[in-house]
């Protein structure tokens, strides 16, 4: 049975995500690569107050995802494709072997640095649920904010200046929508990140790219990325372009995926998949009490 991997994005990181991995032999090369690049043990980083800072969060998320993929990998599991959400898309290239582990962590740290510098004014992101895309687009235009991620027909993440996000929240709440401010201090996937795109593309172009072990889907349009040129363009363009996660899930279904596993440290992508594609078996790594439990389910579900 065709199986797919989901790589979560920022706001999913937590100290507990490492509980599965710190002593797992298959995860050690990734954790060692993190130490080599960041010059801090990942265990110290995830237990610090810095965990939600972009400069820390993005490389941590990539490392945890690559480590959890290494831990779950089994000869009896054949991955059909992989899709990553925001920073998770960079981790997906590491999981597929297209970009080396240390390079992924370096790129994640650079990505965070460039995004932090791209827009000086206080900005952030907010989840909105219960309003149509058309209505939300109109409200965002009136308040200098942008739809950053589409997770469903009435489920979005928007980005912009802090005050403007507050104005949008008050407006959509009068329409019955629910809003949640996210602990992310940049307006990812919006035009506010445009200054980060070109330097990140140049960095991607300098990295060694290998043929991926399985197809990687682009977060901005759900397309299959086949070449280094495409990868560099899609990963860079993603910084200031809306993520269309609903289309990614449709692409996974079209490619025949019947089973989806979301890697650590997230849980939201599996929940969204169950809602958007209820005929696909979707679970998150964190649903299980051990690596072995997650692997056993994945093997059973994929048969």
HUVEN-V77577 format. One record per residue. N is the residue number from 0. PSI is psi in whole degrees, -180 to 180 (* if undefined). Layout:
n=<N;N>
psi=<PSI;PSI>
This chain:
n=<0;1;2;3;4;5;6;7;8;9;10;11;12;13;14;15;16;17;18;19;20;21;22;23;24;25;26;27;28;29;30;31;32;33;34;35;36;37;38;39;40;41;42;43;44;45;46;47;48;49;50;51;52;53;54;55;56;57;58;59;60;61;62;63;64;65;66;67;68;69;70;71;72;73;74;75;76;77;78;79;80;81;82;83;84;85;86;87;88;89;90;91;92;93;94;95;96;97;98;99;100;101;102;103;104;105;106;107;108;109;110;111;112;113;114;115;116;117;118;119;120;121;122;123;124;125;126;127;128;129;130;131;132;133;134;135;136;137;138;139;140;141;142;143;144;145;146;147;148;149;150;151;152;153;154;155;156;157;158;159;160;161;162;163;164;165;166;167;168;169;170;171;172;173;174;175;176;177;178;179;180;181;182;183;184;185;186;187;188;189;190;191;192;193;194;195;196;197;198;199;200;201;202;203;204;205;206;207;208;209;210;211;212;213;214;215;216;217;218;219;220;221;222;223;224;225;226;227;228;229;230;231;232;233;234;235;236;237;238;239;240;241;242;243;244;245;246;247;248;249;250;251;252;253;254;255;256;257;258;259;260;261;262;263;264;265;266;267;268;269;270;271;272;273;274;275;276;277;278;279;280;281;282;283;284;285;286;287;288;289;290;291;292;293;294;295;296;297;298;299;300;301;302>
psi=<142;129;148;157;138;131;113;170;-165;153;1;-12;142;157;-35;-21;-25;-11;-37;-26;-26;-36;3;125;-40;-22;-16;-43;-36;-44;-35;-37;-38;-46;-41;-41;-47;-13;29;139;139;-29;-38;-38;-47;-19;6;167;-10;-3;-32;2;138;-42;-25;-46;-45;-48;-34;-47;-46;-43;-45;-40;-45;-37;-41;-33;-43;-38;-34;-19;132;148;-29;-3;117;113;132;-34;168;144;139;144;112;-123;-24;-24;-36;-43;-33;-35;-34;-43;-37;-3;11;-33;137;153;-51;-37;-39;-45;-42;-44;-37;-43;-42;-43;-47;-44;-45;-39;-37;-36;-14;-30;119;-33;152;128;172;-164;153;134;140;131;135;21;150;158;-42;-46;-41;-39;-44;-44;-41;-43;-37;-15;19;42;173;146;121;-34;136;113;-9;-179;-26;30;113;165;133;159;153;-168;150;-48;-40;-38;-40;-40;-42;-43;-47;-38;-50;-27;-32;-17;2;4;156;141;148;119;136;146;59;121;25;158;71;150;32;166;-16;-17;11;-38;-16;-17;-54;-48;-31;-37;-42;-41;-41;-39;-21;-8;144;130;131;157;125;149;-21;161;142;130;142;136;-23;-19;1;10;159;122;122;-25;165;-41;-44;-42;-47;-42;-46;-44;-35;-45;-30;-28;-35;20;143;137;127;79;-30;-41;-36;-45;-38;-39;-40;-43;-43;-30;3;11;126;-15;135;135;124;127;161;147;17;169;-20;-37;-39;-39;-43;-42;-42;-34;-45;-35;72;-17;-3;132;117;127;162;149;-38;-9;-18;161;-6;163;-42;-38;-42;-43;-41;-44;-44;-41;-48;-45;-27;-2;*>
